[in-house]
Amino acid sequence: MAIITLLTDSGDSDHYVASIKAKILSINPGITLVDISHRIAPCDIAHAAFVIKSVFREFPRNTVHLVGVDSIGGKDDALIAVQLEDHFFVTADHGLLGLISEKNHQSMVELNAVNPVLTTFPERDVLAPAAAKLASGVNITTLGKPMVGFKKMMDRQVKANKRFIAGHVIRVDAFGNLVTNIPRDVFETLSKGKNYTVQFGGEKFRKFHTQYHQADQGDCFVLFNSLNLLEIGIYKGNASELLGLGYDSVVNIMFEE
């Protein structure tokens, strides 16, 4: 089954997403289209990277992911097709792919390099046809000019030793919960046999929840979520607003020797 996922910053109040889908289906009406989100903030590459990184591996191998976020990009940002971790991505070469995987790509081409199409809507006129062809079994190497590598943005890294883990909020979700970059496995390795304190803003917590509803309504919870990342929230409340924390806020875990 041919699958193309769609992730854009086009919103849902205009014709843009429907036009992208129409182009794909005009090439191959048998393709299954899956909307990941069209409500990425305009040109918010960090948000787009978080969303696609969180879900792309759950799709079958050879799924094609059309990432139409900041597709115009900078004047030197090419439109590219990349095979990475046995998935295909069509997007602009603006650094997003470096945020979703540390593995080497398997194949990569520059789209629209030969007889380029001049367009103000590259998602429809360049990315959609490339995605449709990939999903239809066309070899990626026939779609454009070979490239050596793509641009890579560097994400904030967790700092960790036997005394502490220092991380940051990397996403405030739709519930106002604060998702951090602190992974469960790092915490479990360093916390064995130790007492610990989770510190954020002016708050300190000394235990983790395993479910959201273990906190009373209006109370704060700290847990590892379905992505195995430390998450802070207020049960049936907005933690970002009530705690005054947001993207890039510092979250520390201190260990007692």
Buried (B, 14 or more C-beta within 10 A) or exposed (E): EBBBBBBBBBEEEEEBBEBBBEBBBEBBEEBEBEEBBBEBEEBBBBBBBBBBBBBBBEBEEBBBBBBBBBBBBEEEBBBBBBBBBEBBBBBBBBBBBBBBBEEEBEBBBBBBBEEEEEEEBBBBBBBBBBBBBBBBEEEBEEBBBEBEEBBBEEBEEBEBEEEBBBBBBBBBBEBBBBBBBBBBEBBEEBBEEEEBBBBBBEBEBEEBBEEBEEBEEEEBBBBBBEBBBBBBBBBEBBBBEBBEBBBEBEBBBBBEE
